[in-house]
Amino acid sequence: MKKALITGITGQDGSYLAEFLLCKGYEIHGLIRRASTFNTERIDHLYRDFHDPEARVYLHYGDLAVSGQLTDLLHEIQPDEIYHLGAQSHVRVSFDMPEYTGDVTGLGTLRLLEAIRNTGVQARFYQASSSEMFGAAPPPQSEATPFQPQSPYAAAKVYAHYVVRNYRDAYRIFASNGILFNHESPRRGETFVTRKITRAATRIKLGLQEKLYLGNLEAKRDWGFAGDYVEAMWLMLQQERPDDYVIATGETHSVREFAEKVFAKLGLDYQRHVAIDPRYFRPTEVDVLLGDATKARKALGWQPKVGFEKLIDMMIAADLETAEKEKILLDAGYAGGNHRMV
């Protein structure tokens, strides 16, 4: 049975990847940060008590900012594959927390690579690079497109991307970069724009809120389904040699189009409910991200299965169910519902 270590296992991608690898027969080890509250909702359906003989998902406390913990974990787990998904991954937040973003998103990758080198663990390493690294580069963007990062998050990812390539060349570590364009799902965090839209639109539909505040509606992104993209991560580590791959749908849509479609599917006019809040604009904007995944399609045999319309339908259905439960509680007089402004 192969062992996989996943950093960021409690996130959107980590949860889908854990499901995928379990279906492939893996034993899963996930890195989580210690907190006073649980943040494992996305993987609760996968977890069994470690005393259960059928358990195949194990969680370990650790932090990408602490190198000694990472080294100890690799010694203990002896993974065959490492999927490094953990990061401070919110672009707008990276402008407010640039030092923390650089430490965790950039140097966290270096610490993991050093742990591999120092322990001698023969693990294949996947780095979650980001389309944000392309920044101001003209579309379409491929593996050959020069990076022009436009945020502290993107700059940290560029550092991590190049240090992976350096360790691959210098120490012969099997390390691959997956340059993933935007990928969404019903498990996307509520502060990311696509989920923010579907969450708010379904609540507006049920009378739970009136307005949705957004930033730049003209930004265009290449949006795919996270469940499709984790398969590409796995495929990269099954190749004979490590390499870097762009993973994308090859289609671009604006934030405005996304919002318009979501509201229309719910029988609503987005213009009546969407307002612009300048606080959501980035100091430096990325206008268009459009990926060219030709290399991945040919070398990995990968292609997306879920299209733009189906992705929206999936997210609406999940958030509508959540909003309906919230409304039932509120109608019953329970005042502890979700009243957060978005």
C-alpha positions, 0 to 999 in steps of 0.5 A, a space after each residue: 500500500 502506497 503512502 501519501 502525505 498531503 499538506 493542506 489536506 483540510 482544504 478544497 484540493 486536499 479533500 478531493 485529493 484524499 478521496 481520489 487517493 483512497 480510491 487508488 488504495 493509498 494510505 493517507 497522512 495529512 498535515 494539519 495545524 493545531 487550533 482550538 476549534 476543528 477545521 476538518 469538515 471537508 474530510 470528516 467523511 473520510 476519517 476513522 478513529 486510528 484504532 479502527 483496523 480499516 482506518 487509512 487516513 491519519 492526521 498529524 499536527 505540524 506547521 510549514 513554518 517549523 522545519 524540525 517538525 517536517 523532518 520528524 514527520 517524514 522520518 515517521 511516515 516514510 511517504 512514497 508521495 508528497 502533495 504540497 498543497 498547504 499555503 496562505 492561498 488568498 491573493 487579496 489577503 497576501 497584500 495584508 499579510 505579505 511576510 506571513 505569505 512569503 514565509 508559509 507559501 514560499 519558504 514552507 516549500 523550501 522546508 519540505 524539500 530540505 526535509 526530503 533531502 536531509 532524511 533521504 526519504 525516496 518520496 516523489 514531490 508535487 508542488 502546487 504552483 499557481 496561475 497567479 504567477 503569470 500575473 500580467 503576462 499576456 494570454 494564453 499562458 503555458 509552461 514557456 510563458 515568463 512569470 510576471 507576479 502581481 501579488 505577494 502570494 504570486 511572488 511567493 509561489 514563483 519562489 517555491 516554483 523555482 526552488 522545486 526546479 533547483 532541488 530537482 536538478 541539484 539533488 535529483 529529487 523527483 519534484 514536479 510543479 503543477 501550474 494550476 489555473 483557478 479551480 472551484 467546487 462546492 468545497 471552495 472557501 467562502 471568501 473566494 469569489 466564485 463561492 462568495 457569489 454562489 453562497 450569496 446568490 442562494 441566500 438572496 434567493 431565499 430572502 436571507 440577505 439583500 446585497 453581495 459586495 464584489 471588487 473587479 467584475 472585469 477580471 477574467 479567469 480560466 475556471 475548472 473543477 477541483 475534482 478534475 485537477 487533483 487527478 492531474 496532480 497524481 498523474 504528474 507523480 506517476 510519470 517516468 521523469 519529473 516535469 512542470 505542467 499547466 493544468 487548465 480548461 482553455 476557456 476564460 470567463 469574467 467575474 461579471 459573467 460568473 455572477 450573471 449566470 449564477 443569479 440568472 439560474 436562480 431567476 434573479 437579476 444580478 444588477 439588482 443585488 451586486 454592488 462594488 466595494 473598492 476594498 475588494 480591489 487588489 493594489 495590482 490587478 491581474 486582468 486575464 488568466 487563460 491556460 494552455 494545457 496542451 502539454 498535460 493533455 499530451 503527456 499525461 492524457 489529462 483533460 477536464 471533465 466538468 465544464 463551466 456550466 456544470 461547475 456553476 450548477 454543482 456549486 449552486 445546488 450545494 449552497 442552495 441546500 445550505 441556505 434552505 437549512 439555514 432558513 428552516 432554522 431561522 423560521 423556527 426561531 433559531 437566531 444562531 444562523 449565518 448572518 455574516 455579510 459577504 
